[in-house]
Amino acid sequence: MKNEMFFGEGMKIVKEKYPDLYEAIVKLNEATFTGKVLDYKTQKLIAIGIVASKCDDIATEKQMLSGMKELGITKEEIADVLRVVLLTSGMPAFTKAMKILEKL
């Protein structure tokens, strides 16, 4: 994820038409996911929980897929994160995210 971490048409347009803005976003991402105290895998699990809690289907799926592909995050680990989403964000966010996880 750290090399080409952004997906989708929106970021493709930003990268092509606004390379300076794209570079700033890349640098912000690198400054965020440092692994200094929390390792990158833990930070990714937090990101999955955050996007799932916002009921953002596209971002949730992308975060789950990249975490599984690049960091070896398991469905069981994601399900544990989603339990926290249930407690903090409620049933709709939890069930939407579980549905996404099940189809992966």
Stockholm file with secondary structure:
# STOCKHOLM 1.0

chainA/1-104         MKNEMFFGEGMKIVKEKYPDLYEAIVKLNEATFTGKVLDYKTQKLIAIGIVASKCDDIATEKQMLSGMKELGITKEEIADVLRVVLLTSGMPAFTKAMKILEKL
#=GR chainA/1-104 SS CCSSCCCSHHHHHHHHHCHHHHHHHHHHHHHHSCCSSSCHHHHHHHHHHHHHHTTCHHHHHHHHHHHHHHHCCCHHHHHHHHHHHHHHHCHHHHHHHHHHHHHC
#=GC SS_cons         CCSSCCCSHHHHHHHHHCHHHHHHHHHHHHHHSCCSSSCHHHHHHHHHHHHHHTTCHHHHHHHHHHHHHHHCCCHHHHHHHHHHHHHHHCHHHHHHHHHHHHHC
//
